[in-house]
């Protein structure tokens, strides 16, 4: 997929919009605890921020948005918290189908292993319903890890070399990229990280070779348009 840079006017200044923004949606549980609420309340509030950032990025002309919502390590959380998140994701994908219309193409990136059947069903239904949408690609990184993505790609390449489908001399960056979850999508231009953590957390390791990283101390449920605007301004700095 070829995407062109879009320039928009924000506060009387021309700003180049990144073609691909990736967000580590971090700190929802801690947001809840900081307010004397259960972690589940933070996750529910974080879901509202997810909806807001999707709308704002689509309106600004972002071509691809990747949201890191559940890592392969998150299965280590309590059973109660994981079950709550799974139900929240089910509701989220159902809502996405109703809101997507003919605008946003939704793709799940990550491993299907361990994901409950009910959630898989909603993911597949959403991907199928939105597959021809053109305004923005929305990647939901769920049961995702950058290392697991690379391992998965290596295994598939080895299999195709063994079967004669490809020759080992053909292996280069372009071919490896074609075996990643985000096939045909541009590399990440800007990573946004909430909650003040200065870590990439196993996120888009292959696609972030030349990525700018913007970090805010605010937890994910407090992420607003002003944060997105500030991150994009940071991206525009030389």
ChimeraX attribute file (.defattr): number of C-alpha atoms within 10 A of each C-alpha:
attribute: neighborCount
match mode: 1-to-1
recipient: residues
	/A:1	7
	/A:2	8
	/A:3	13
	/A:4	11
	/A:5	13
	/A:6	15
	/A:7	14
	/A:8	14
	/A:9	10
	/A:10	12
	/A:11	7
	/A:12	7
	/A:13	9
	/A:14	12
	/A:15	17
	/A:16	19
	/A:17	24
	/A:18	24
	/A:19	22
	/A:20	24
	/A:21	25
	/A:22	25
	/A:23	22
	/A:24	23
	/A:25	22
	/A:26	23
	/A:27	24
	/A:28	25
	/A:29	22
	/A:30	21
	/A:31	25
	/A:32	21
	/A:33	15
	/A:34	12
	/A:35	11
	/A:36	10
	/A:37	13
	/A:38	15
	/A:39	20
	/A:40	21
	/A:41	17
	/A:42	22
	/A:43	24
	/A:44	17
	/A:45	18
	/A:46	25
	/A:47	18
	/A:48	15
	/A:49	20
	/A:50	19
	/A:51	14
	/A:52	15
	/A:53	19
	/A:54	17
	/A:55	13
	/A:56	15
	/A:57	22
	/A:58	19
	/A:59	11
	/A:60	17
	/A:61	19
	/A:62	24
	/A:63	26
	/A:64	25
	/A:65	23
	/A:66	24
	/A:67	22
	/A:68	23
	/A:69	20
	/A:70	22
	/A:71	19
	/A:72	19
	/A:73	12
	/A:74	14
	/A:75	15
	/A:76	10
	/A:77	10
	/A:78	10
	/A:79	10
	/A:80	9
	/A:81	17
	/A:82	16
	/A:83	14
	/A:84	15
	/A:85	17
	/A:86	16
	/A:87	12
	/A:88	16
	/A:89	19
	/A:90	17
	/A:91	13
	/A:92	17
	/A:93	21
	/A:94	15
	/A:95	13
	/A:96	19
	/A:97	21
	/A:98	10
	/A:99	12
	/A:100	16
	/A:101	12
	/A:102	14
	/A:103	15
	/A:104	24
	/A:105	24
	/A:106	27
	/A:107	21
	/A:108	22
	/A:109	21
	/A:110	24
	/A:111	18
	/A:112	14
	/A:113	9
	/A:114	10
	/A:115	13
	/A:116	11
	/A:117	10
	/A:118	11
	/A:119	19
	/A:120	16
	/A:121	13
	/A:122	19
	/A:123	22
	/A:124	14
	/A:125	14
	/A:126	22
	/A:127	17
	/A:128	14
	/A:129	16
	/A:130	20
	/A:131	14
	/A:132	13
	/A:133	15
	/A:134	12
	/A:135	17
	/A:136	21
	/A:137	22
	/A:138	24
	/A:139	20
	/A:140	20
	/A:141	25
	/A:142	20
	/A:143	22
	/A:144	25
	/A:145	23
	/A:146	21
	/A:147	15
	/A:148	15
	/A:149	22
	/A:150	19
	/A:151	13
	/A:152	16
	/A:153	18
	/A:154	15
	/A:155	12
	/A:156	15
	/A:157	21
	/A:158	14
	/A:159	13
	/A:160	14
	/A:161	16
	/A:162	12
	/A:163	10
	/A:164	10
	/A:165	10
	/A:166	15
	/A:167	13
	/A:168	13
	/A:169	7
	/A:170	11
	/A:171	12
	/A:172	9
	/A:173	9
	/A:174	10
	/A:175	12
	/A:176	17
	/A:177	19
	/A:178	14
	/A:179	18
	/A:180	23
	/A:181	22
	/A:182	19
	/A:183	11
	/A:184	13
	/A:185	19
	/A:186	16
	/A:187	20
	/A:188	23
	/A:189	20
	/A:190	24
	/A:191	23
	/A:192	21
	/A:193	27
	/A:194	23
	/A:195	21
	/A:196	14
	/A:197	14
	/A:198	13
	/A:199	11
	/A:200	15
	/A:201	15
	/A:202	16
	/A:203	21
	/A:204	26
	/A:205	15
	/A:206	18
	/A:207	17
	/A:208	17
	/A:209	11
	/A:210	11
	/A:211	17
	/A:212	16
	/A:213	19
	/A:214	20
	/A:215	17
	/A:216	17
	/A:217	13
	/A:218	17
	/A:219	21
	/A:220	28
	/A:221	25
	/A:222	18
	/A:223	20
	/A:224	15
	/A:225	15
	/A:226	9
	/A:227	18
	/A:228	17
	/A:229	17
	/A:230	13
	/A:231	21
	/A:232	19
	/A:233	14
	/A:234	14
	/A:235	20
	/A:236	14
	/A:237	6
	/A:238	4
